[in-house]
Structures are given as structure tokens and as C-alpha cells.
Amino acid sequence: MHRLPQLFTTLAFFAVLALANSANAGTIVSTHDMVARQQVNLLGIDAVLVARGPVTFTFDVDVDGNTVPGGGSNMSSLFKGFLPDEFAPLRVNGFAFDLYSLDPAIVVASNNGTHVSAATKFGLRVFAAPGVALAEFFTTTNSIFASDVPSLLDFSGAVFRDDNPLGDITGIFIGPNFIGVPENAPVGVSFNRTVTPVPEPSTLLIGLVAAATCVRRRRRK
């Protein structure tokens, strides 16, 4: 009977310790509508691929808002777009494509969560028709993206770009395809990549109103 108070004291100690640990660390999930721009030389074509879609960041953070070393912080993305007119010689201009992170990217946040850096490989899937893939492409080395953000939940105004955009050239290889190219063959390069949050509707509306006001003023003059 005398051991019961000691047992309750021990259990209380571990309960308090667990609560303290849960208050000092946690997971922040942050999803943003973003636009990716990626300059490529693909199958002999020079072009800029532009695509839009959701990017989800999962941050395993400590009490200071920094990512926990060895934690589960990662990023996943799925952008959708259409091949530009530069691909007309191959008769695939206007074809839909997906641009996506191959593996959950490693993400590091520092400076109290105001500087975010991500490293990821990416895939590119081109569709001949909805649900029918014409060709798949992939990279084998990580592309590094970094930006300063107001917080891990607020990416407004942030531009994620290569640390050295013109010098950071990533090789593109081909996967399964119906265009007669052997799989795993090098078919191009990618560089000068950026990812930018899409403005919130209210911010976009303010910008459109301001632009319209400027146009009216110029017409009056």
C-alpha cells in the first residue's frame, strides 16, 4: 500500500514530461498554390515550362520553430501545364504535362522558420490524351530551392529558386515512352528553376484594380 503514492508520483512525472515534450515540438503542414517555371532543352527544343499546382510542406519543428535534425520534414508537389509552342516541330505543343517531385523532398527550415531550403529530384509526364502518357522523364540529381518566408504557414511574396540558377544544370533522362527513345537515355537538361506562390484572390484583386486605375489615368492624360 505504501508503494501506491510513489507509483502515482512516478506516473505524474512521466505525464508532465510527455506534455512538456509535446509543447516543445510538433508538426506543421503547410499547403500552397504555386507556379513552377523551368527552363529546359528537351529533345533538342529550348523552352520554358510553366505549370501550376499544390505544394505541401511538412515541417517537424522544435520549440524555436526550426526543423528537427533527422526529423520527418519534407515537401511534395504536383504541377500541371501544357507544352508551349516551341514544341510544335515535334507536334506535341499543347500537350498536357505533370511536373512533380519524385520523392518527398528533404526540407530544412532555420532562423526561426524564416529560411526554407528544399532538395528534390523531379519527374515530367507528358500526356497524348487524358490519362494516356506519351512519355515520362526524370532527373537523377537533386535540385536545390531556397527562399525566405514570413513564417512556415505564410509564403506570400516568397520565390523559391536555385541558389545558382544559371550554373545549376540538371540532366533529364527518359523513362517509359511511345516516341521510340531508349529508356534511361539522356534527352536534355533543366536549369533556372523557380517556384512562386500564386497571389491570394484579395491580393490579386487589389493588383487588378490598381492596374485598371493606372490605365484610366493614362487615357485621361
N, C-alpha and C positions, 0 to 999 in steps of 0.2 A: 504493500500500500504506500510505503514511503517513496517508492520509485515513481509513482504517478506524477507528482508535481515536477520532478526532474524531467520526465518524459515530455510533459506539456511544455516545459520551458525550452527543451531542445527543439520540439516541433515548431514552436512560435519563432525561435531564432531562424530556422530554415525558411519559414514562411515570409518573415521580414526580408531575409536575404534574397529570396526569389522576387519579391515585389521591388526591391531596390534594383536588381539586375534588369527587370522588365522596364523600369523607368529610365534606365541609363542607356538602353539600346532598343532598336526596333527596325522595322522595315517600312520604307516609303515607296509607294508605287505611283508613278507619275506618267500619264499618257498625253501625248501632244500630237496635233495635226501638223505635219511638216512637209516641206518641199525639198526634194533632193535634186541637185544639179551635178552632173558628172560628165566631164569631157572624155571622149573615147576616140580611139582609132580602132574600129572594129570591122573585120573582114575588108580592110582597105578603105573604109569610109571614115572621114573625120566629121564628128558631130558632137553636139551636147545633148545628153539625155536629161529630160526633165520629168519628174514623177512626184506624185503626192500621196501621202498616206500616214497612218498612225505609227508613232514611235513610242514604245513603252520602256521606261527606265524603272528598274527595281533596285533601290539602294538599301543595303544593310548598313545601318549607321550606328555610331556611338552617341553618347550624350552631347558631344560637341557638334554633331551634325556631319562628321567625317565618316567616310566608308570604313568599315572594319576590315583590317588586313586579313586576307584569306576568306572573307565573307562571301555571300552569295549575290553581290551586286552584279547586274547585267543589263543589257539593252537588247531589244528585239524590234525589228522594223519590217514593214511591207509597203513599198511604194508602187503605185500604178501609173503608167503613162502610155504614150503612143510614139512609135519611132518617127523621127522628123523626116522632112522631105529629102534630106541628104541621102537617105537610103533608097531613093527612087531607082537608081541604077540596078539595085538588087530586087526591085519590085516588092519590097516589104515595107515601104513607107506607109505610115498609118496603122501598121500592125500594133496590137496591144502588147505591152510587156509588164512584167513584175520585176521589181528590183528589191532585193530583200537580204537581210543579214543571214548568212549561212548557219552560224552557231550563235547562241546568246553571247553578245559581246562582253568583254571584260570592261567594267566601268570603275573609275576611281574618282571620288569627289574629295576635294581638300579645301583648305581655307574656309572652314565652317560651311562647306557645301556650296561655295560660290564659284568654284572652278571644277568643271567636269571634263574628264577625258575618257574616250572610248576607243577600243581597238577591235576591229571586226573584219572578217572576210565577207564577201557578198556574192550572191548569185543573181543571174539575169535570165528570165524565162520569156521567150517571145512566142506569141500565140498566132497561129494561122486562122483560127476561129475560136469562139468562146469555148474554153475547156480543152482545146486541141493545141498542144505545144508543138511549135515548129522546131525550136532549138533551145537548148539550155547552155548557159555559160557560167563560169565560176572563176574565182581568184583563189590563190593558194597562200598569199601573204596578207597579213593584217594591214588595213588602212587605219590611220590614227586620226580621230576627230577630237577637237577640244574647243571649249568655249567657257566664258564667264557668264554665270546666270545669277539673277537676283536671289533665287532660292531653289531647292530641289523640286519645288512644286510650281515655280514660276520661271518659264523660259522665254518670256517676252523680250524681244529685241536681241536674243542670243543667236549667233551664227556659228554653227559647228563647222570647222574647216580643218584641212590638213595643216599640220604645223609648218610644213614646207610644201605648199600646194604644187608648184611647178616642178619641183625636184622629186616629189614622192610619186613615182610611176609604178603602177601595179600591173602585172601581167594578167591577161584574160585568156582562159582556156575554154575549150568547148566540151560539152557533155553530150548526152543523147540528142540526136538531131535527125531531121529529114532533108538536110541540104547537102548530104554526101561528103561531109568533112569527117575525117577520122577522129574518134573521141580522144580527149586529153591533148589535142593538138593546140599549140599557142596560136591564137587568132587575133590578138590585139593587145592594147594597153589602155589603162584608165589613169587619169590624173586630174588635178584641180577640182576636187570634190568638195561640195558644201551642202549642209543641211540647215534649213532655216524654218523657224516656226511660222505657220500661217497666222496672219493677224486675227485677233478676236473680231467678231462681227461689229461690235461697237467701235473698235479702233478703226476698222476698215471703213465704216460709215462716216466717221469724222474725217478721215482722209479724203473720201469721195466728195463730201460737202465742201471741204477746203479747196479741192481742185476745181470744183464747179464754180465756186466764188471767184477764184482767180481768173477763170475763163470769161466770166461775165464782166469783170472789171476791165480786162483787156479789150473786150468788144466795145465797151462804152468809150474807152480812150480812142 
